[in-house]
Amino acid sequence: MPAYNVERSIEIERPAQEVIDYLSDFRHWPIWSPWLIMEPDCEVTYQGTPGEVGAGYHWSGKLVGEGRMTLASRSDSELRIPLEFIRPFRSNAQADFHILPLNGRTQVTWTLSAKLPFFLFFLKATMEQSLGMDYERGLRMLKSQLETGSIPSQMTLIGRRSQPSMVYLALRGEAPAAELSSLIPAQFEQLHEYCQQHDIQVTGAPFTLYEYMDMKTSVNSVRNAFPIAERVAVTEPFICSELDACETYVVSHRGAYPFVGNAWAMAFFAARHFKVKLAKQPVGFEHYLSDPQTVPAEQLETEIVLIAR
């Protein structure tokens, strides 16, 4: 069977012993897990003495499926955790944490080793990239929780909603997910200046339309856009176009933008569970309902709007 492997790292401004003690206590995992955060009502049961070899937990939910994990070994530099997945399909994997002290800080490396059925060999790259993004979300939340005591990320599943047609002014962009946080505001500033210079009426909150997501490379093709009252003639590189009326599937996110990936994940997981058929292109859009210049980061309201078929 083809093997696939995932490895992601982050630096945390906390001593190594504090980090390893926190990670080894599975009672903390619902706080920062990139999967359990999508389903706070997921049933979780614990076994053994927290933080000690043999301790573990079992989860069972609608969105995140069912499985169990056990702390197989622990040292000052490593945790080894075998995983058994039960739903949506049976499989096994090995997850490890490698802890490296760095003068009062700690580098945490999270790895996963597993195998695919031979007939799914073509999914290897996609699985590694998708799970890698989950690991990045989890490590980002772990860092926030340990450094600040909180994770500014709350989600609500809104579900199906009709989206009216929308004329917009936009700029195209292409970037890996990690670079979108700089691309988006830069293009919004250009759009703002263009609208002022040409007396174009903006009619609502800005959004980022995801034309295509490459799950193998994490590169996204986007249109950063302002909704406007009517079609206008524009000069390149600006685009004036229209999003046709459509059915959508929506998750709202309240919190800082670096955590908005949690809402994307929840939207895709929920759509799969509730058998919502999604469009391939465009994928959907991020709708920024709050102005980050006037609203604190932890209170920002963003909607993830997937386009349904």
N, C-alpha and C positions, 0 to 999 in steps of 0.2 A: 504494500500500500504506500502511496506517495506521502512523504512526511512534509509537514509545514511547521515553520518556526516564527515566533514573534519575539522581538526584544525592543524595549523602550526604557529610557532613563530620564531621571530628573534630579535636580539638586534641591534639598530642603534645608532651610535654616534652622535645623534642630540637631541635637547630638544623636549619634548613631544608636545609642542604647535606648533612647526615648522612641526613636522611629521603629526599631525592631520590636520593642515591647508593644507598641500600638498595633503594628501589623499582625503580630502573632495572636492578638486577642480578637477572635472573629466577631465578638459582639460589636466591634466598631465598624465592621464592613458595610452594613446597610447605610452608614453615613456617607461613605465615599465611593462605594462600588459603582462603576459605570453602568451596571445593569440594574441593580436593586434600586437606584435612584429613580429609575423610570416607573417603578411599581412599588410605592411605599407600603401598599397593603399586601405585598407578597408574604406568604406564610414562611417564617424562618424558625427553625428549632435548632438548639445547640446541644452538643454532647461534650463530655469530658471537662477537665479543669481548664478554664481560659488561659491561653498562653503556653500551655504545656503540650508536649508530644502526645498525640492521641486525641486531642481536642478537635472538634470539627463542627460543621453545621450543614443542615439540609434545607434547601429552598424549594418552594413550589408556587408558581404563579402563572397567570394567563399570558403575560407578555414575555417573561424571562424563562419559561419552561420549568423543568425540575432537575435537580441534581444534588450532589453532596461533595464536600471537600474536607480533607483531614490534614492536620499538621503532622507530617511524617517524621521530620527532623528539624532541629533548631540549633543554631550556633550563633556566635556574636557577629557572624558575617553572612549568614545564609538561612533562609527558610525554604523547606521543600514541601510542596503541597500537591498531592495527587488529586485529580478531579474525576468524578464520574457523572456524566450527563445521562439523564433518563428520558426527558422530553425536551424538544420535539423528536429527537432520535437518540438512540443509545451510542455513546462513545466514551473514550477515556483520554485524558491529557495530563501533562505534568506542568505545573506552574511553580516557578521558583522566584524568590526575591534575593538579590545580592546587595549587601550593604557595605558601603565603603566610606569610612570616616574621612572628613576633609576639614581639619582645623575648626571644629565646632559645627560645621555643616555636615550633611550626609548626602552621598550620591546613592539613589535607589534605582536599581535595574530590575525590571520585571520581565520575566521570560516565560514563554509557553512553547511546549513541544507536543505535537499531536500528529495523527495520521488521518488521511482521507481515504474513503473507499476507492479502489482503483479506477472505477468508472467515473469518478469526479475529479480526476487528476487536473483537468483544465481549470478548476476553481482555485488552484493553489495560490496564485498571485493575488486573486481577489480576496481570498480568506485572510491571507497575511496582511494585506493593506487594511481591510475592514476591522480585523481584530486589533491591528496596530493602532488604529484611530480610537478604538475603545480603551486600549491601554493608556493612550495619551490623555484621554478624558479622565480616566481614573487617577492617574498620577497627578494631574493638575488639581483635582479635588483633594487628594491626599495632602498635597503641599499646602493648599489653602486651609484645610482643617487643622493641620499641625502648626502652621505659622500664625494663623489668625483666630482659630477657634470656630470658624464658620465657613460655609460654602454658599455664596450668593447665587443660588440656582434653584428656582421652584417652577414646576411645570403643571399645566392643566390641559387635559385632553378635551378639546372642543368638539372634534369630530367633523362630520360632513357639513359643508356650507356652500351655498351658491355664491360664485364670484361674478359680479357684473363686469362688462367690458371696461377697459381702462386705457386711455391714450397716455403715452408717456414719452419723455425725453430721456435719452440714456447715453452712456458711454460703455463700450465693450471693454472687457478685461479678462485676463487669464492668469491664474496663479494657483500654487498649492494652497491647501486649506490654511496652513500656518501663516501665510502672507496676506490673506484677505483682510485682516484687521487693519492693515496699512493702506491697501489698495482702495477699499471702499470709501473711507473718509476723504482721501485725496481726490477721488473722482466726484464725490458729492460736492466738494468745494468748487470744482470746475463747473459743475452743473449749476450751482447756485449763482456763480458769477455770470454764466451765459444767460440764465433767465433774467437776471437784473439788467444786463446790457441790452437784451432784446425784448424787454417788457413782456415776458412769457408768464402767464398765470399758473402758478402751482396750486393744485386742488386738494392735496392730501399729503400723508406721510411718505417719505422716501422708501424705496425697497430695492432689494438685490434679486434679480431674476436669474436663476441658475439654469442656463441653457443645457449644460451637460456636466456630469460628474464622472470623472474617470476613476473607477474604484481600484484600478491597478496602480495608478500613480498618485492619486489624491489631488490631481490638477483639476481645477474647476474653470469652466467657461461661463462668464457671468455678464449681465447687463446691469449696471448700477443706474437707477432710474428715479425720476420725479414724475408723479402723475400730473398731467396738465389738462387744461380745459378743452383744447381742440388741437387737431393736427396743424403743424406749422412747418414751413420750409427751414431747414437747418444746413449748416456747413459741416463738412467732415472735420473731426471724427465723430461729431455728435449724430445721434440717430433719433428720429421721431417715428414711433411705431405704435401698435395697439395690441394689448393682450385681450384675446377674445373672451367672451363670457364662458364660464366653465364651472364644473363641479370641483370642489376641493376637499381636502382633509387637513384639519388644522390642529396644531398644538401651540398653546401660548407659553411664553417663558418670561419669568420675572427675575432679573438678576444681571450680572456683569456679562458683557459680550463674550469673553473667553470661554464661558460655560454654555453658550447657546448650542453647541454641538449635542448637548444632552437632549435638547428638544427635537433636533433632527433625528437622533436615534430613537426617541420615544415615538415620533411620528411614523417612522418606517416599521418599527416593531409592532405598533398598534394596527397599522394598515395591513400588515401581514396576518396578524391574529384575527382581525375582523373581516378579512378577505376583501379588502378594498383594492380594486384594480387601479394602478397608477400609470400615468403617462410616462414615457421614457424621455421625451424632449418636448418642451422644457420640463424640468423636474419639478420646479416649484419656486417659491420666493420667500425671502426673509422680509418681513414688513416691520419697519422700525417705528413703533408707536410713540416713543419717547425721544426727546432731544438730549443727547449725552452732555451738551453744554450747560443744560439747566437742571438735569435730573441726576441724582447720585447713581453711581454704577450699579449698586445693589438693588435699585428700584426701577431700572430700565425695563420697559415692556416691549417684547419682540414676539411676533407671531411667525411660526413656520407653517407655510401654506403649501402643501403638496397638491399637485394638479392630478385629479382623478380622471379615469377614462369612463 
